[in-house]
Amino acid sequence: MRFLADVNVPQLVITSLSSSGHDVLDLKSNNPKSTDKEIVQLARVKKRVIITLDKDFISLTQYPKHQVPTIVIRLKKQNPRNIGAHLEELLKNQKAETLEKSLTIIFEDVADSYPFKLAG
């Protein structure tokens, strides 16, 4: 899959995703001062799924003009290993087609995907 990793995603997670064959654009290396709306626009243009720990994306993606595929990680233990393990499990158990059309939120015991309603 093609991901856009927000600046708050640990480098170990980005490296692990890349090692697993995913194409990851790391904002820390490219656009570290991007606003959330700029990140959404970049993800749309580059056709990437945003990965973030920023809960603001949960609200932002409720607006149709900001609906881009997003994975929001909301774990109690935000260490790289725990994040990586939960993300790996999600990618193993969820279809890419679903992730590419949804807001997905990862919690300790569950990951829920909320498909976007297509306008018109």
Phi and psi restraints in degrees (range 20) as a CNS / XPLOR table:
assign (resid 1 and name C) (resid 2 and name N)
       (resid 2 and name CA) (resid 2 and name C) 1.0 -107.3 20.0 2
assign (resid 2 and name N) (resid 2 and name CA)
       (resid 2 and name C) (resid 3 and name N) 1.0 118.0 20.0 2
assign (resid 2 and name C) (resid 3 and name N)
       (resid 3 and name CA) (resid 3 and name C) 1.0 -116.7 20.0 2
assign (resid 3 and name N) (resid 3 and name CA)
       (resid 3 and name C) (resid 4 and name N) 1.0 154.6 20.0 2
assign (resid 3 and name C) (resid 4 and name N)
       (resid 4 and name CA) (resid 4 and name C) 1.0 -120.6 20.0 2
assign (resid 4 and name N) (resid 4 and name CA)
       (resid 4 and name C) (resid 5 and name N) 1.0 110.6 20.0 2
assign (resid 4 and name C) (resid 5 and name N)
       (resid 5 and name CA) (resid 5 and name C) 1.0 -90.1 20.0 2
assign (resid 5 and name N) (resid 5 and name CA)
       (resid 5 and name C) (resid 6 and name N) 1.0 120.6 20.0 2
assign (resid 5 and name C) (resid 6 and name N)
       (resid 6 and name CA) (resid 6 and name C) 1.0 -63.3 20.0 2
assign (resid 6 and name N) (resid 6 and name CA)
       (resid 6 and name C) (resid 7 and name N) 1.0 163.4 20.0 2
assign (resid 6 and name C) (resid 7 and name N)
       (resid 7 and name CA) (resid 7 and name C) 1.0 -62.8 20.0 2
assign (resid 7 and name N) (resid 7 and name CA)
       (resid 7 and name C) (resid 8 and name N) 1.0 -19.4 20.0 2
assign (resid 7 and name C) (resid 8 and name N)
       (resid 8 and name CA) (resid 8 and name C) 1.0 -89.1 20.0 2
assign (resid 8 and name N) (resid 8 and name CA)
       (resid 8 and name C) (resid 9 and name N) 1.0 -0.6 20.0 2
assign (resid 8 and name C) (resid 9 and name N)
       (resid 9 and name CA) (resid 9 and name C) 1.0 -82.1 20.0 2
assign (resid 9 and name N) (resid 9 and name CA)
       (resid 9 and name C) (resid 10 and name N) 1.0 124.0 20.0 2
assign (resid 9 and name C) (resid 10 and name N)
       (resid 10 and name CA) (resid 10 and name C) 1.0 -59.4 20.0 2
assign (resid 10 and name N) (resid 10 and name CA)
       (resid 10 and name C) (resid 11 and name N) 1.0 144.1 20.0 2
assign (resid 10 and name C) (resid 11 and name N)
       (resid 11 and name CA) (resid 11 and name C) 1.0 -58.5 20.0 2
assign (resid 11 and name N) (resid 11 and name CA)
       (resid 11 and name C) (resid 12 and name N) 1.0 -36.5 20.0 2
assign (resid 11 and name C) (resid 12 and name N)
       (resid 12 and name CA) (resid 12 and name C) 1.0 -59.3 20.0 2
assign (resid 12 and name N) (resid 12 and name CA)
       (resid 12 and name C) (resid 13 and name N) 1.0 -37.8 20.0 2
assign (resid 12 and name C) (resid 13 and name N)
       (resid 13 and name CA) (resid 13 and name C) 1.0 -68.3 20.0 2
assign (resid 13 and name N) (resid 13 and name CA)
       (resid 13 and name C) (resid 14 and name N) 1.0 -43.2 20.0 2
assign (resid 13 and name C) (resid 14 and name N)
       (resid 14 and name CA) (resid 14 and name C) 1.0 -62.6 20.0 2
assign (resid 14 and name N) (resid 14 and name CA)
       (resid 14 and name C) (resid 15 and name N) 1.0 -45.0 20.0 2
assign (resid 14 and name C) (resid 15 and name N)
       (resid 15 and name CA) (resid 15 and name C) 1.0 -62.1 20.0 2
assign (resid 15 and name N) (resid 15 and name CA)
       (resid 15 and name C) (resid 16 and name N) 1.0 -42.1 20.0 2
assign (resid 15 and name C) (resid 16 and name N)
       (resid 16 and name CA) (resid 16 and name C) 1.0 -64.0 20.0 2
assign (resid 16 and name N) (resid 16 and name CA)
       (resid 16 and name C) (resid 17 and name N) 1.0 -43.4 20.0 2
assign (resid 16 and name C) (resid 17 and name N)
       (resid 17 and name CA) (resid 17 and name C) 1.0 -61.6 20.0 2
assign (resid 17 and name N) (resid 17 and name CA)
       (resid 17 and name C) (resid 18 and name N) 1.0 -44.6 20.0 2
assign (resid 17 and name C) (resid 18 and name N)
       (resid 18 and name CA) (resid 18 and name C) 1.0 -62.6 20.0 2
assign (resid 18 and name N) (resid 18 and name CA)
       (resid 18 and name C) (resid 19 and name N) 1.0 -42.0 20.0 2
assign (resid 18 and name C) (resid 19 and name N)
       (resid 19 and name CA) (resid 19 and name C) 1.0 -64.5 20.0 2
assign (resid 19 and name N) (resid 19 and name CA)
       (resid 19 and name C) (resid 20 and name N) 1.0 -26.1 20.0 2
assign (resid 19 and name C) (resid 20 and name N)
       (resid 20 and name CA) (resid 20 and name C) 1.0 -85.5 20.0 2
assign (resid 20 and name N) (resid 20 and name CA)
       (resid 20 and name C) (resid 21 and name N) 1.0 4.5 20.0 2
assign (resid 20 and name C) (resid 21 and name N)
       (resid 21 and name CA) (resid 21 and name C) 1.0 97.1 20.0 2
assign (resid 21 and name N) (resid 21 and name CA)
       (resid 21 and name C) (resid 22 and name N) 1.0 5.3 20.0 2
assign (resid 21 and name C) (resid 22 and name N)
       (resid 22 and name CA) (resid 22 and name C) 1.0 -85.3 20.0 2
assign (resid 22 and name N) (resid 22 and name CA)
       (resid 22 and name C) (resid 23 and name N) 1.0 150.4 20.0 2
assign (resid 22 and name C) (resid 23 and name N)
       (resid 23 and name CA) (resid 23 and name C) 1.0 -94.5 20.0 2
assign (resid 23 and name N) (resid 23 and name CA)
       (resid 23 and name C) (resid 24 and name N) 1.0 111.3 20.0 2
assign (resid 23 and name C) (resid 24 and name N)
       (resid 24 and name CA) (resid 24 and name C) 1.0 -118.9 20.0 2
assign (resid 24 and name N) (resid 24 and name CA)
       (resid 24 and name C) (resid 25 and name N) 1.0 121.9 20.0 2
assign (resid 24 and name C) (resid 25 and name N)
       (resid 25 and name CA) (resid 25 and name C) 1.0 -94.2 20.0 2
assign (resid 25 and name N) (resid 25 and name CA)
       (resid 25 and name C) (resid 26 and name N) 1.0 116.6 20.0 2
assign (resid 25 and name C) (resid 26 and name N)
       (resid 26 and name CA) (resid 26 and name C) 1.0 -94.8 20.0 2
assign (resid 26 and name N) (resid 26 and name CA)
       (resid 26 and name C) (resid 27 and name N) 1.0 113.7 20.0 2
assign (resid 26 and name C) (resid 27 and name N)
       (resid 27 and name CA) (resid 27 and name C) 1.0 -64.4 20.0 2
assign (resid 27 and name N) (resid 27 and name CA)
       (resid 27 and name C) (resid 28 and name N) 1.0 -26.2 20.0 2
assign (resid 27 and name C) (resid 28 and name N)
       (resid 28 and name CA) (resid 28 and name C) 1.0 -60.2 20.0 2
assign (resid 28 and name N) (resid 28 and name CA)
       (resid 28 and name C) (resid 29 and name N) 1.0 -31.9 20.0 2
assign (resid 28 and name C) (resid 29 and name N)
       (resid 29 and name CA) (resid 29 and name C) 1.0 -92.2 20.0 2
assign (resid 29 and name N) (resid 29 and name CA)
       (resid 29 and name C) (resid 30 and name N) 1.0 -21.5 20.0 2
assign (resid 29 and name C) (resid 30 and name N)
       (resid 30 and name CA) (resid 30 and name C) 1.0 -109.6 20.0 2
assign (resid 30 and name N) (resid 30 and name CA)
       (resid 30 and name C) (resid 31 and name N) 1.0 -57.9 20.0 2
assign (resid 30 and name C) (resid 31 and name N)
       (resid 31 and name CA) (resid 31 and name C) 1.0 -137.5 20.0 2
assign (resid 31 and name N) (resid 31 and name CA)
       (resid 31 and name C) (resid 32 and name N) 1.0 66.8 20.0 2
assign (resid 31 and name C) (resid 32 and name N)
       (resid 32 and name CA) (resid 32 and name C) 1.0 -64.6 20.0 2
assign (resid 32 and name N) (resid 32 and name CA)
       (resid 32 and name C) (resid 33 and name N) 1.0 -19.4 20.0 2
assign (resid 32 and name C) (resid 33 and name N)
       (resid 33 and name CA) (resid 33 and name C) 1.0 -104.3 20.0 2
assign (resid 33 and name N) (resid 33 and name CA)
       (resid 33 and name C) (resid 34 and name N) 1.0 17.5 20.0 2
assign (resid 33 and name C) (resid 34 and name N)
       (resid 34 and name CA) (resid 34 and name C) 1.0 -64.1 20.0 2
assign (resid 34 and name N) (resid 34 and name CA)
       (resid 34 and name C) (resid 35 and name N) 1.0 141.5 20.0 2
assign (resid 34 and name C) (resid 35 and name N)
       (resid 35 and name CA) (resid 35 and name C) 1.0 -77.7 20.0 2
assign (resid 35 and name N) (resid 35 and name CA)
       (resid 35 and name C) (resid 36 and name N) 1.0 165.7 20.0 2
assign (resid 35 and name C) (resid 36 and name N)
       (resid 36 and name CA) (resid 36 and name C) 1.0 -58.8 20.0 2
assign (resid 36 and name N) (resid 36 and name CA)
       (resid 36 and name C) (resid 37 and name N) 1.0 -41.1 20.0 2
assign (resid 36 and name C) (resid 37 and name N)
       (resid 37 and name CA) (resid 37 and name C) 1.0 -66.2 20.0 2
assign (resid 37 and name N) (resid 37 and name CA)
       (resid 37 and name C) (resid 38 and name N) 1.0 -35.5 20.0 2
assign (resid 37 and name C) (resid 38 and name N)
       (resid 38 and name CA) (resid 38 and name C) 1.0 -67.7 20.0 2
assign (resid 38 and name N) (resid 38 and name CA)
       (resid 38 and name C) (resid 39 and name N) 1.0 -35.7 20.0 2
assign (resid 38 and name C) (resid 39 and name N)
       (resid 39 and name CA) (resid 39 and name C) 1.0 -65.2 20.0 2
assign (resid 39 and name N) (resid 39 and name CA)
       (resid 39 and name C) (resid 40 and name N) 1.0 -43.3 20.0 2
assign (resid 39 and name C) (resid 40 and name N)
       (resid 40 and name CA) (resid 40 and name C) 1.0 -59.5 20.0 2
assign (resid 40 and name N) (resid 40 and name CA)
       (resid 40 and name C) (resid 41 and name N) 1.0 -46.6 20.0 2
assign (resid 40 and name C) (resid 41 and name N)
       (resid 41 and name CA) (resid 41 and name C) 1.0 -63.2 20.0 2
assign (resid 41 and name N) (resid 41 and name CA)
       (resid 41 and name C) (resid 42 and name N) 1.0 -42.3 20.0 2
assign (resid 41 and name C) (resid 42 and name N)
       (resid 42 and name CA) (resid 42 and name C) 1.0 -62.9 20.0 2
assign (resid 42 and name N) (resid 42 and name CA)
       (resid 42 and name C) (resid 43 and name N) 1.0 -43.4 20.0 2
assign (resid 42 and name C) (resid 43 and name N)
       (resid 43 and name CA) (resid 43 and name C) 1.0 -61.1 20.0 2
assign (resid 43 and name N) (resid 43 and name CA)
       (resid 43 and name C) (resid 44 and name N) 1.0 -40.4 20.0 2
assign (resid 43 and name C) (resid 44 and name N)
       (resid 44 and name CA) (resid 44 and name C) 1.0 -65.0 20.0 2
assign (resid 44 and name N) (resid 44 and name CA)
       (resid 44 and name C) (resid 45 and name N) 1.0 -48.1 20.0 2
assign (resid 44 and name C) (resid 45 and name N)
       (resid 45 and name CA) (resid 45 and name C) 1.0 -64.8 20.0 2
assign (resid 45 and name N) (resid 45 and name CA)
       (resid 45 and name C) (resid 46 and name N) 1.0 -42.5 20.0 2
assign (resid 45 and name C) (resid 46 and name N)
       (resid 46 and name CA) (resid 46 and name C) 1.0 -86.7 20.0 2
assign (resid 46 and name N) (resid 46 and name CA)
       (resid 46 and name C) (resid 47 and name N) 1.0 -3.4 20.0 2
assign (resid 46 and name C) (resid 47 and name N)
       (resid 47 and name CA) (resid 47 and name C) 1.0 55.2 20.0 2
assign (resid 47 and name N) (resid 47 and name CA)
       (resid 47 and name C) (resid 48 and name N) 1.0 59.7 20.0 2
assign (resid 47 and name C) (resid 48 and name N)
       (resid 48 and name CA) (resid 48 and name C) 1.0 -127.4 20.0 2
assign (resid 48 and name N) (resid 48 and name CA)
       (resid 48 and name C) (resid 49 and name N) 1.0 156.2 20.0 2
assign (resid 48 and name C) (resid 49 and name N)
       (resid 49 and name CA) (resid 49 and name C) 1.0 -93.6 20.0 2
assign (resid 49 and name N) (resid 49 and name CA)
       (resid 49 and name C) (resid 50 and name N) 1.0 124.2 20.0 2
assign (resid 49 and name C) (resid 50 and name N)
       (resid 50 and name CA) (resid 50 and name C) 1.0 -74.2 20.0 2
assign (resid 50 and name N) (resid 50 and name CA)
       (resid 50 and name C) (resid 51 and name N) 1.0 136.5 20.0 2
assign (resid 50 and name C) (resid 51 and name N)
       (resid 51 and name CA) (resid 51 and name C) 1.0 -117.8 20.0 2
assign (resid 51 and name N) (resid 51 and name CA)
       (resid 51 and name C) (resid 52 and name N) 1.0 127.5 20.0 2
assign (resid 51 and name C) (resid 52 and name N)
       (resid 52 and name CA) (resid 52 and name C) 1.0 -151.1 20.0 2
assign (resid 52 and name N) (resid 52 and name CA)
       (resid 52 and name C) (resid 53 and name N) 1.0 158.8 20.0 2
assign (resid 52 and name C) (resid 53 and name N)
       (resid 53 and name CA) (resid 53 and name C) 1.0 -103.5 20.0 2
assign (resid 53 and name N) (resid 53 and name CA)
       (resid 53 and name C) (resid 54 and name N) 1.0 1.6 20.0 2
assign (resid 53 and name C) (resid 54 and name N)
       (resid 54 and name CA) (resid 54 and name C) 1.0 -85.1 20.0 2
assign (resid 54 and name N) (resid 54 and name CA)
       (resid 54 and name C) (resid 55 and name N) 1.0 108.9 20.0 2
assign (resid 54 and name C) (resid 55 and name N)
       (resid 55 and name CA) (resid 55 and name C) 1.0 -65.7 20.0 2
assign (resid 55 and name N) (resid 55 and name CA)
       (resid 55 and name C) (resid 56 and name N) 1.0 -14.9 20.0 2
assign (resid 55 and name C) (resid 56 and name N)
       (resid 56 and name CA) (resid 56 and name C) 1.0 -59.7 20.0 2
assign (resid 56 and name N) (resid 56 and name CA)
       (resid 56 and name C) (resid 57 and name N) 1.0 -25.7 20.0 2
assign (resid 56 and name C) (resid 57 and name N)
       (resid 57 and name CA) (resid 57 and name C) 1.0 -68.3 20.0 2
assign (resid 57 and name N) (resid 57 and name CA)
       (resid 57 and name C) (resid 58 and name N) 1.0 -23.1 20.0 2
assign (resid 57 and name C) (resid 58 and name N)
       (resid 58 and name CA) (resid 58 and name C) 1.0 -62.7 20.0 2
assign (resid 58 and name N) (resid 58 and name CA)
       (resid 58 and name C) (resid 59 and name N) 1.0 -44.7 20.0 2
assign (resid 58 and name C) (resid 59 and name N)
       (resid 59 and name CA) (resid 59 and name C) 1.0 -73.8 20.0 2
assign (resid 59 and name N) (resid 59 and name CA)
       (resid 59 and name C) (resid 60 and name N) 1.0 -44.1 20.0 2
assign (resid 59 and name C) (resid 60 and name N)
       (resid 60 and name CA) (resid 60 and name C) 1.0 -58.8 20.0 2
assign (resid 60 and name N) (resid 60 and name CA)
       (resid 60 and name C) (resid 61 and name N) 1.0 -42.3 20.0 2
assign (resid 60 and name C) (resid 61 and name N)
       (resid 61 and name CA) (resid 61 and name C) 1.0 -75.0 20.0 2
assign (resid 61 and name N) (resid 61 and name CA)
       (resid 61 and name C) (resid 62 and name N) 1.0 -0.7 20.0 2
assign (resid 61 and name C) (resid 62 and name N)
       (resid 62 and name CA) (resid 62 and name C) 1.0 -75.1 20.0 2
assign (resid 62 and name N) (resid 62 and name CA)
       (resid 62 and name C) (resid 63 and name N) 1.0 -19.3 20.0 2
assign (resid 62 and name C) (resid 63 and name N)
       (resid 63 and name CA) (resid 63 and name C) 1.0 -88.2 20.0 2
assign (resid 63 and name N) (resid 63 and name CA)
       (resid 63 and name C) (resid 64 and name N) 1.0 126.2 20.0 2
assign (resid 63 and name C) (resid 64 and name N)
       (resid 64 and name CA) (resid 64 and name C) 1.0 -50.3 20.0 2
assign (resid 64 and name N) (resid 64 and name CA)
       (resid 64 and name C) (resid 65 and name N) 1.0 -38.3 20.0 2
assign (resid 64 and name C) (resid 65 and name N)
       (resid 65 and name CA) (resid 65 and name C) 1.0 -72.0 20.0 2
assign (resid 65 and name N) (resid 65 and name CA)
       (resid 65 and name C) (resid 66 and name N) 1.0 -11.8 20.0 2
assign (resid 65 and name C) (resid 66 and name N)
       (resid 66 and name CA) (resid 66 and name C) 1.0 -112.7 20.0 2
assign (resid 66 and name N) (resid 66 and name CA)
       (resid 66 and name C) (resid 67 and name N) 1.0 14.7 20.0 2
assign (resid 66 and name C) (resid 67 and name N)
       (resid 67 and name CA) (resid 67 and name C) 1.0 -83.0 20.0 2
assign (resid 67 and name N) (resid 67 and name CA)
       (resid 67 and name C) (resid 68 and name N) 1.0 99.2 20.0 2
assign (resid 67 and name C) (resid 68 and name N)
       (resid 68 and name CA) (resid 68 and name C) 1.0 -126.7 20.0 2
assign (resid 68 and name N) (resid 68 and name CA)
       (resid 68 and name C) (resid 69 and name N) 1.0 152.6 20.0 2
assign (resid 68 and name C) (resid 69 and name N)
       (resid 69 and name CA) (resid 69 and name C) 1.0 -58.1 20.0 2
assign (resid 69 and name N) (resid 69 and name CA)
       (resid 69 and name C) (resid 70 and name N) 1.0 130.1 20.0 2
assign (resid 69 and name C) (resid 70 and name N)
       (resid 70 and name CA) (resid 70 and name C) 1.0 -143.4 20.0 2
assign (resid 70 and name N) (resid 70 and name CA)
       (resid 70 and name C) (resid 71 and name N) 1.0 137.2 20.0 2
assign (resid 70 and name C) (resid 71 and name N)
       (resid 71 and name CA) (resid 71 and name C) 1.0 -113.7 20.0 2
assign (resid 71 and name N) (resid 71 and name CA)
       (resid 71 and name C) (resid 72 and name N) 1.0 115.9 20.0 2
assign (resid 71 and name C) (resid 72 and name N)
       (resid 72 and name CA) (resid 72 and name C) 1.0 -105.3 20.0 2
assign (resid 72 and name N) (resid 72 and name CA)
       (resid 72 and name C) (resid 73 and name N) 1.0 124.2 20.0 2
assign (resid 72 and name C) (resid 73 and name N)
       (resid 73 and name CA) (resid 73 and name C) 1.0 -98.2 20.0 2
assign (resid 73 and name N) (resid 73 and name CA)
       (resid 73 and name C) (resid 74 and name N) 1.0 116.6 20.0 2
assign (resid 73 and name C) (resid 74 and name N)
       (resid 74 and name CA) (resid 74 and name C) 1.0 -124.5 20.0 2
assign (resid 74 and name N) (resid 74 and name CA)
       (resid 74 and name C) (resid 75 and name N) 1.0 67.7 20.0 2
assign (resid 74 and name C) (resid 75 and name N)
       (resid 75 and name CA) (resid 75 and name C) 1.0 -100.0 20.0 2
assign (resid 75 and name N) (resid 75 and name CA)
       (resid 75 and name C) (resid 76 and name N) 1.0 149.4 20.0 2
assign (resid 75 and name C) (resid 76 and name N)
       (resid 76 and name CA) (resid 76 and name C) 1.0 -68.0 20.0 2
assign (resid 76 and name N) (resid 76 and name CA)
       (resid 76 and name C) (resid 77 and name N) 1.0 -40.9 20.0 2
assign (resid 76 and name C) (resid 77 and name N)
       (resid 77 and name CA) (resid 77 and name C) 1.0 -99.7 20.0 2
assign (resid 77 and name N) (resid 77 and name CA)
       (resid 77 and name C) (resid 78 and name N) 1.0 104.5 20.0 2
assign (resid 77 and name C) (resid 78 and name N)
       (resid 78 and name CA) (resid 78 and name C) 1.0 -93.2 20.0 2
assign (resid 78 and name N) (resid 78 and name CA)
       (resid 78 and name C) (resid 79 and name N) 1.0 27.6 20.0 2
assign (resid 78 and name C) (resid 79 and name N)
       (resid 79 and name CA) (resid 79 and name C) 1.0 -79.5 20.0 2
assign (resid 79 and name N) (resid 79 and name CA)
       (resid 79 and name C) (resid 80 and name N) 1.0 154.5 20.0 2
assign (resid 79 and name C) (resid 80 and name N)
       (resid 80 and name CA) (resid 80 and name C) 1.0 -55.5 20.0 2
assign (resid 80 and name N) (resid 80 and name CA)
       (resid 80 and name C) (resid 81 and name N) 1.0 -40.0 20.0 2
assign (resid 80 and name C) (resid 81 and name N)
       (resid 81 and name CA) (resid 81 and name C) 1.0 -64.5 20.0 2
assign (resid 81 and name N) (resid 81 and name CA)
       (resid 81 and name C) (resid 82 and name N) 1.0 -43.2 20.0 2
assign (resid 81 and name C) (resid 82 and name N)
       (resid 82 and name CA) (resid 82 and name C) 1.0 -67.2 20.0 2
assign (resid 82 and name N) (resid 82 and name CA)
       (resid 82 and name C) (resid 83 and name N) 1.0 -43.4 20.0 2
assign (resid 82 and name C) (resid 83 and name N)
       (resid 83 and name CA) (resid 83 and name C) 1.0 -60.0 20.0 2
assign (resid 83 and name N) (resid 83 and name CA)
       (resid 83 and name C) (resid 84 and name N) 1.0 -48.3 20.0 2
assign (resid 83 and name C) (resid 84 and name N)
       (resid 84 and name CA) (resid 84 and name C) 1.0 -59.9 20.0 2
assign (resid 84 and name N) (resid 84 and name CA)
       (resid 84 and name C) (resid 85 and name N) 1.0 -42.5 20.0 2
assign (resid 84 and name C) (resid 85 and name N)
       (resid 85 and name CA) (resid 85 and name C) 1.0 -63.8 20.0 2
assign (resid 85 and name N) (resid 85 and name CA)
       (resid 85 and name C) (resid 86 and name N) 1.0 -44.5 20.0 2
assign (resid 85 and name C) (resid 86 and name N)
       (resid 86 and name CA) (resid 86 and name C) 1.0 -67.6 20.0 2
assign (resid 86 and name N) (resid 86 and name CA)
       (resid 86 and name C) (resid 87 and name N) 1.0 -39.7 20.0 2
assign (resid 86 and name C) (resid 87 and name N)
       (resid 87 and name CA) (resid 87 and name C) 1.0 -67.1 20.0 2
assign (resid 87 and name N) (resid 87 and name CA)
       (resid 87 and name C) (resid 88 and name N) 1.0 -41.9 20.0 2
assign (resid 87 and name C) (resid 88 and name N)
       (resid 88 and name CA) (resid 88 and name C) 1.0 -60.9 20.0 2
assign (resid 88 and name N) (resid 88 and name CA)
       (resid 88 and name C) (resid 89 and name N) 1.0 -42.5 20.0 2
assign (resid 88 and name C) (resid 89 and name N)
       (resid 89 and name CA) (resid 89 and name C) 1.0 -63.9 20.0 2
assign (resid 89 and name N) (resid 89 and name CA)
       (resid 89 and name C) (resid 90 and name N) 1.0 -42.1 20.0 2
assign (resid 89 and name C) (resid 90 and name N)
       (resid 90 and name CA) (resid 90 and name C) 1.0 -59.5 20.0 2
assign (resid 90 and name N) (resid 90 and name CA)
       (resid 90 and name C) (resid 91 and name N) 1.0 -47.8 20.0 2
assign (resid 90 and name C) (resid 91 and name N)
       (resid 91 and name CA) (resid 91 and name C) 1.0 -66.3 20.0 2
assign (resid 91 and name N) (resid 91 and name CA)
       (resid 91 and name C) (resid 92 and name N) 1.0 -27.5 20.0 2
assign (resid 91 and name C) (resid 92 and name N)
       (resid 92 and name CA) (resid 92 and name C) 1.0 -77.0 20.0 2
assign (resid 92 and name N) (resid 92 and name CA)
       (resid 92 and name C) (resid 93 and name N) 1.0 -34.2 20.0 2
assign (resid 92 and name C) (resid 93 and name N)
       (resid 93 and name CA) (resid 93 and name C) 1.0 -104.1 20.0 2
assign (resid 93 and name N) (resid 93 and name CA)
       (resid 93 and name C) (resid 94 and name N) 1.0 -10.1 20.0 2
assign (resid 93 and name C) (resid 94 and name N)
       (resid 94 and name CA) (resid 94 and name C) 1.0 -114.8 20.0 2
assign (resid 94 and name N) (resid 94 and name CA)
       (resid 94 and name C) (resid 95 and name N) 1.0 138.1 20.0 2
assign (resid 94 and name C) (resid 95 and name N)
       (resid 95 and name CA) (resid 95 and name C) 1.0 -67.1 20.0 2
assign (resid 95 and name N) (resid 95 and name CA)
       (resid 95 and name C) (resid 96 and name N) 1.0 139.9 20.0 2
assign (resid 95 and name C) (resid 96 and name N)
       (resid 96 and name CA) (resid 96 and name C) 1.0 -58.5 20.0 2
assign (resid 96 and name N) (resid 96 and name CA)
       (resid 96 and name C) (resid 97 and name N) 1.0 -38.1 20.0 2
assign (resid 96 and name C) (resid 97 and name N)
       (resid 97 and name CA) (resid 97 and name C) 1.0 -60.1 20.0 2
assign (resid 97 and name N) (resid 97 and name CA)
       (resid 97 and name C) (resid 98 and name N) 1.0 -35.9 20.0 2
assign (resid 97 and name C) (resid 98 and name N)
       (resid 98 and name CA) (resid 98 and name C) 1.0 -70.3 20.0 2
assign (resid 98 and name N) (resid 98 and name CA)
       (resid 98 and name C) (resid 99 and name N) 1.0 -47.1 20.0 2
assign (resid 98 and name C) (resid 99 and name N)
       (resid 99 and name CA) (resid 99 and name C) 1.0 -62.0 20.0 2
assign (resid 99 and name N) (resid 99 and name CA)
       (resid 99 and name C) (resid 100 and name N) 1.0 -32.2 20.0 2
assign (resid 99 and name C) (resid 100 and name N)
       (resid 100 and name CA) (resid 100 and name C) 1.0 -79.0 20.0 2
assign (resid 100 and name N) (resid 100 and name CA)
       (resid 100 and name C) (resid 101 and name N) 1.0 -0.8 20.0 2
assign (resid 100 and name C) (resid 101 and name N)
       (resid 101 and name CA) (resid 101 and name C) 1.0 -133.5 20.0 2
assign (resid 101 and name N) (resid 101 and name CA)
       (resid 101 and name C) (resid 102 and name N) 1.0 22.5 20.0 2
assign (resid 101 and name C) (resid 102 and name N)
       (resid 102 and name CA) (resid 102 and name C) 1.0 -144.4 20.0 2
assign (resid 102 and name N) (resid 102 and name CA)
       (resid 102 and name C) (resid 103 and name N) 1.0 162.9 20.0 2
assign (resid 102 and name C) (resid 103 and name N)
       (resid 103 and name CA) (resid 103 and name C) 1.0 -93.9 20.0 2
assign (resid 103 and name N) (resid 103 and name CA)
       (resid 103 and name C) (resid 104 and name N) 1.0 122.7 20.0 2
assign (resid 103 and name C) (resid 104 and name N)
       (resid 104 and name CA) (resid 104 and name C) 1.0 -117.3 20.0 2
assign (resid 104 and name N) (resid 104 and name CA)
       (resid 104 and name C) (resid 105 and name N) 1.0 132.5 20.0 2
assign (resid 104 and name C) (resid 105 and name N)
       (resid 105 and name CA) (resid 105 and name C) 1.0 -119.2 20.0 2
assign (resid 105 and name N) (resid 105 and name CA)
       (resid 105 and name C) (resid 106 and name N) 1.0 125.4 20.0 2
assign (resid 105 and name C) (resid 106 and name N)
       (resid 106 and name CA) (resid 106 and name C) 1.0 -99.5 20.0 2
assign (resid 106 and name N) (resid 106 and name CA)
       (resid 106 and name C) (resid 107 and name N) 1.0 121.8 20.0 2
assign (resid 106 and name C) (resid 107 and name N)
       (resid 107 and name CA) (resid 107 and name C) 1.0 -112.2 20.0 2
assign (resid 107 and name N) (resid 107 and name CA)
       (resid 107 and name C) (resid 108 and name N) 1.0 175.6 20.0 2
assign (resid 107 and name C) (resid 108 and name N)
       (resid 108 and name CA) (resid 108 and name C) 1.0 -54.9 20.0 2
assign (resid 108 and name N) (resid 108 and name CA)
       (resid 108 and name C) (resid 109 and name N) 1.0 -45.6 20.0 2
assign (resid 108 and name C) (resid 109 and name N)
       (resid 109 and name CA) (resid 109 and name C) 1.0 -109.2 20.0 2
assign (resid 109 and name N) (resid 109 and name CA)
       (resid 109 and name C) (resid 110 and name N) 1.0 -1.4 20.0 2
assign (resid 109 and name C) (resid 110 and name N)
       (resid 110 and name CA) (resid 110 and name C) 1.0 -160.0 20.0 2
assign (resid 110 and name N) (resid 110 and name CA)
       (resid 110 and name C) (resid 111 and name N) 1.0 154.1 20.0 2
assign (resid 110 and name C) (resid 111 and name N)
       (resid 111 and name CA) (resid 111 and name C) 1.0 -126.5 20.0 2
assign (resid 111 and name N) (resid 111 and name CA)
       (resid 111 and name C) (resid 112 and name N) 1.0 123.1 20.0 2
assign (resid 111 and name C) (resid 112 and name N)
       (resid 112 and name CA) (resid 112 and name C) 1.0 -113.3 20.0 2
assign (resid 112 and name N) (resid 112 and name CA)
       (resid 112 and name C) (resid 113 and name N) 1.0 135.0 20.0 2
assign (resid 112 and name C) (resid 113 and name N)
       (resid 113 and name CA) (resid 113 and name C) 1.0 -107.7 20.0 2
assign (resid 113 and name N) (resid 113 and name CA)
       (resid 113 and name C) (resid 114 and name N) 1.0 134.7 20.0 2
assign (resid 113 and name C) (resid 114 and name N)
       (resid 114 and name CA) (resid 114 and name C) 1.0 -118.2 20.0 2
assign (resid 114 and name N) (resid 114 and name CA)
       (resid 114 and name C) (resid 115 and name N) 1.0 95.9 20.0 2
assign (resid 114 and name C) (resid 115 and name N)
       (resid 115 and name CA) (resid 115 and name C) 1.0 -59.3 20.0 2
assign (resid 115 and name N) (resid 115 and name CA)
       (resid 115 and name C) (resid 116 and name N) 1.0 141.4 20.0 2
assign (resid 115 and name C) (resid 116 and name N)
       (resid 116 and name CA) (resid 116 and name C) 1.0 -74.8 20.0 2
assign (resid 116 and name N) (resid 116 and name CA)
       (resid 116 and name C) (resid 117 and name N) 1.0 141.1 20.0 2
assign (resid 116 and name C) (resid 117 and name N)
       (resid 117 and name CA) (resid 117 and name C) 1.0 -80.0 20.0 2
assign (resid 117 and name N) (resid 117 and name CA)
       (resid 117 and name C) (resid 118 and name N) 1.0 127.2 20.0 2
assign (resid 117 and name C) (resid 118 and name N)
       (resid 118 and name CA) (resid 118 and name C) 1.0 -79.7 20.0 2
assign (resid 118 and name N) (resid 118 and name CA)
       (resid 118 and name C) (resid 119 and name N) 1.0 131.2 20.0 2
assign (resid 118 and name C) (resid 119 and name N)
       (resid 119 and name CA) (resid 119 and name C) 1.0 -70.5 20.0 2
assign (resid 119 and name N) (resid 119 and name CA)
       (resid 119 and name C) (resid 120 and name N) 1.0 144.9 20.0 2
